[in-house]
Amino acid sequence: MKPLTHAVCVGEERAVSHRARRALGAGPAFLGICALLFVASVAATLAMHASMSTMGALPMPGGWSMSSIWTPVCGQTRLRVAASFIRMWTVMMAAMMLPSLAPMLSRYREAVGVGMRAQRLGVLTLLVGIGYFAVWSALGVAVFAPGAALAMAALQSRTLARAMPIAAGFVMLLAGAFQRSAWKARHLACCRATPVLAPDLGTAWRYGVRIAIHCGCCCAGLTAMLLAAGTMDLRMMALVTIASAAERLAPDGARIARAVGAAAIGNGLLLIMQTAVLP
């Protein structure tokens, strides 16, 4: 009876340990903070979208409209336009990526939080988040320069402006193919993995940067779709947010990624055909 009793005790101990880790990872306080940040970032994104809508969009040859986020308006300097874009990009990505980031932060807290004071665990979690969004902000800087240059070129060339919708269709095709690639699947697996890390500040920062790089690579196709559809398109933002979260939360995220890729390929083909028949 003793071995059996010992086995039962060990099993109960492991169950308690597992429940403790789960409580650390996704406790009410953590979930509440994530929810508040998500609501705040969504509200800020909607406010920025409304502000951009009041400025209007410039109709372009080829049947599309250019958003004012790429070019100076009302006496703005280029530096001010860039700062406005990066601010908008960071807030928008916070709204879109928080549903995907929350489970990764939860796994991090489970991995390092056992026996740690709640205050220190909160600091480490915050540092991971700051590292994560620092990378996304840097990506916004990298996106703005070529985007603004392309916008200026389209304003100066009617031929290029008319070619933009069909180019967006090809971007959709490439993004859909990426969604179905093995490279995407590898980065998605990294985003879903449980980390084994030391509970210190430097490691927390590096982990935030690392998962942001994996997440950026994993979301390259989705981000390309968003840029092709229009950076401030609320419907595309919602679709990208849902797709990104589903890839990380569903039991078979890779299958969802492939399904999203198939839909993107179909949408790209439709966009190319629609553009081809325009006068």
C-alpha positions in Angstrom: 0.0 0.0 0.0 2.9 2.4 0.7 4.1 2.6 -2.9 0.5 3.2 -4.1 0.0 5.9 -1.4 3.3 7.5 -2.4 2.3 7.5 -6.0 -1.1 9.1 -5.2 0.7 11.8 -3.1 3.1 12.6 -5.9 0.3 12.8 -8.4 -1.6 15.2 -6.2 1.6 17.3 -5.7 2.1 17.5 -9.4 -1.5 18.5 -9.9 -1.2 21.2 -7.3 2.0 22.5 -8.9 0.4 22.5 -12.3 -2.6 24.5 -11.0 -0.2 26.9 -9.3 1.6 27.5 -12.5 -1.6 28.0 -14.4 -2.7 30.5 -11.7 0.5 32.4 -12.1 0.3 32.4 -15.9 -3.4 33.4 -16.4 -4.6 34.7 -13.0 -7.5 37.2 -12.8 -5.1 40.2 -12.3 -3.0 39.3 -15.4 -6.1 38.7 -17.5 -7.7 41.9 -16.3 -4.6 44.0 -17.1 -4.4 42.4 -20.6 -8.1 43.2 -21.2 -7.8 46.8 -20.1 -4.7 47.3 -22.3 -6.6 45.7 -25.3 -9.6 47.9 -24.8 -7.5 51.1 -24.4 -5.4 50.3 -27.5 -8.6 49.5 -29.5 -10.1 52.8 -28.4 -7.0 54.7 -29.3 -6.9 53.0 -32.7 -10.5 53.9 -33.4 -9.8 57.5 -32.3 -6.9 57.8 -34.7 -8.9 56.2 -37.5 -11.7 58.8 -37.0 -9.1 61.6 -37.0 -7.6 60.3 -40.3 -11.1 60.0 -41.8 -11.7 63.7 -41.2 -8.7 64.5 -43.3 -10.1 62.5 -46.1 -8.2 60.4 -48.7 -6.9 61.4 -52.1 -8.6 59.7 -55.1 -6.0 58.1 -57.3 -6.0 56.8 -60.9 -6.9 53.1 -60.9 -9.9 53.5 -58.6 -8.2 53.6 -55.2 -7.6 56.2 -52.6 -4.4 57.2 -50.9 -4.5 57.7 -47.1 -3.1 60.9 -45.6 -0.9 58.8 -43.3 1.9 58.6 -45.9 2.2 62.2 -47.1 2.4 65.7 -45.4 -1.0 67.6 -45.2 -1.9 71.0 -43.8 1.7 72.2 -43.6 3.1 69.1 -41.8 6.8 68.3 -42.1 8.0 64.9 -43.2 9.4 64.3 -39.7 6.0 65.0 -38.2 4.3 62.7 -40.6 6.8 59.9 -39.8 6.3 60.4 -36.0 2.5 60.3 -36.5 2.7 57.1 -38.5 5.0 55.3 -36.0 2.7 56.4 -33.1 -0.3 55.1 -35.0 1.5 51.9 -36.0 2.5 51.1 -32.5 -1.0 51.7 -31.0 -2.6 49.7 -33.8 -0.2 46.8 -33.4 -0.8 46.8 -29.6 -4.5 46.4 -30.4 -3.9 43.7 -33.0 -1.1 41.7 -31.3 -2.3 41.7 -27.6 -4.6 38.7 -28.2 -1.6 36.8 -29.6 0.9 38.2 -27.0 -1.2 37.3 -24.0 -0.9 33.5 -24.2 2.9 33.9 -24.8 3.2 36.1 -21.7 1.1 33.6 -19.8 3.5 30.8 -20.7 6.4 33.0 -19.7 4.9 33.6 -16.3 4.2 29.9 -15.8 7.8 29.2 -16.7 9.6 31.7 -14.4 7.0 32.6 -11.7 7.1 29.7 -9.3 8.3 30.9 -5.9 8.6 34.5 -7.1 7.0 37.5 -5.5 4.1 38.9 -7.5 5.7 42.3 -7.8 8.9 41.0 -9.4 6.9 38.7 -11.7 4.9 41.8 -12.8 8.1 43.7 -13.5 9.6 40.8 -15.6 6.3 40.4 -17.5 6.2 44.2 -18.2 9.8 44.1 -19.5 8.9 41.2 -21.9 6.0 43.3 -23.2 8.2 46.4 -23.7 10.8 44.4 -25.6 8.1 42.9 -27.7 6.5 46.2 -28.7 9.9 47.9 -29.2 10.5 45.5 -32.1 7.1 46.2 -33.6 7.8 50.0 -33.3 11.1 49.5 -35.1 9.2 47.6 -37.8 7.0 50.6 -38.1 10.0 52.8 -38.8 11.2 50.3 -41.4 7.8 50.2 -43.1 7.3 54.0 -43.2 10.3 54.9 -45.3 9.5 52.7 -48.4 5.8 53.3 -48.0 6.2 57.1 -48.0 8.6 56.9 -51.0 6.1 54.7 -52.9 3.2 57.1 -52.1 5.2 60.1 -53.4 6.1 58.2 -56.5 2.5 57.3 -57.1 1.5 60.9 -56.8 4.0 61.9 -59.5 3.4 59.0 -61.9 -0.1 58.2 -63.2 1.1 54.9 -64.6 2.4 53.8 -61.3 -0.8 54.9 -59.5 -2.9 52.9 -61.9 -0.7 49.8 -61.3 -1.1 50.0 -57.5 -4.3 47.9 -57.2 -2.9 45.0 -59.3 0.3 45.2 -57.3 -1.8 44.9 -54.1 -3.3 41.8 -55.7 0.1 40.2 -56.2 1.1 41.1 -52.6 -2.0 39.2 -51.5 -1.0 36.2 -53.6 2.5 36.2 -52.1 1.2 36.7 -48.6 -1.2 33.7 -49.0 1.7 31.6 -50.3 3.8 32.6 -47.3 0.9 31.6 -44.9 1.1 28.1 -46.3 4.9 27.7 -46.2 7.1 25.6 -43.9 8.9 28.8 -42.8 5.7 30.2 -41.5 5.0 26.9 -39.7 8.4 27.0 -38.0 8.0 30.5 -36.6 4.4 29.7 -35.5 5.7 26.8 -33.5 8.3 29.1 -31.8 5.4 31.5 -30.9 3.5 28.6 -29.3 6.4 27.0 -27.4 6.8 27.1 -23.6 10.1 28.8 -22.7 12.8 27.6 -20.3 14.4 30.8 -19.0 16.2 32.4 -16.1 14.0 34.8 -14.1 16.1 37.9 -14.5 15.7 41.3 -16.2 18.2 40.8 -19.0 16.6 37.5 -20.0 13.1 39.0 -19.8 14.1 41.8 -22.2 15.8 39.4 -24.6 12.9 37.0 -24.5 10.5 39.9 -25.4 12.7 40.9 -28.3 13.0 37.2 -29.5 9.3 36.4 -29.5 8.6 39.7 -31.3 11.0 38.7 -34.0 9.4 35.3 -34.3 6.0 36.9 -34.2 7.0 39.5 -36.8 8.3 36.7 -39.1 5.2 34.6 -38.4 2.9 37.6 -39.1 4.8 38.8 -42.2 2.0 37.5 -44.5 -0.8 39.0 -42.4 1.1 42.3 -42.1 1.6 42.4 -45.9 -2.1 41.8 -46.4 -2.9 44.7 -44.1 -0.5 47.0 -45.9 -1.9 45.9 -49.3 -5.5 46.5 -48.2 -4.8 49.8 -46.5 -3.0 50.3 -43.2 -6.0 51.9 -41.5 -8.7 49.6 -42.9 -10.7 48.5 -39.8 -12.1 45.4 -41.4 -8.7 44.1 -42.4 -7.3 45.0 -38.9 -10.1 42.9 -37.3 -9.5 40.0 -39.7 -5.7 40.0 -39.1 -6.3 40.2 -35.3 -8.6 37.2 -35.4 -6.4 35.2 -37.7 -3.2 35.9 -35.7 -4.9 35.0 -32.4 -6.5 31.8 -33.8 -3.2 30.6 -35.2 -1.7 30.7 -31.7 -4.7 29.6 -29.6 -6.3 26.9 -31.7 -5.1 23.3 -31.2 -4.0 23.1 -34.9 -2.9 26.6 -35.6 -0.9 25.6 -38.7 -4.1 24.4 -40.3 -5.7 27.8 -39.7 -2.7 29.6 -41.1 -3.0 27.5 -44.3 -6.7 28.2 -44.5 -6.1 32.0 -44.2 -3.4 31.6 -46.9 -5.9 30.0 -49.2 -8.4 32.8 -48.6 -5.7 35.4 -49.3 -4.7 33.7 -52.6 -8.3 33.7 -53.7 -8.8 37.4 -52.7 -5.6 38.3 -54.6 -6.7 36.6 -57.7 -10.1 38.3 -57.5 -8.4 41.7 -57.0 -6.1 41.1 -60.0 -9.1 40.1 -62.2 -11.2 43.1 -61.1 -8.3 45.5 -61.8 -7.6 43.9 -65.2 -11.2 44.7 -66.5 -11.1 48.4 -65.4 -11.0 50.9 -68.3 
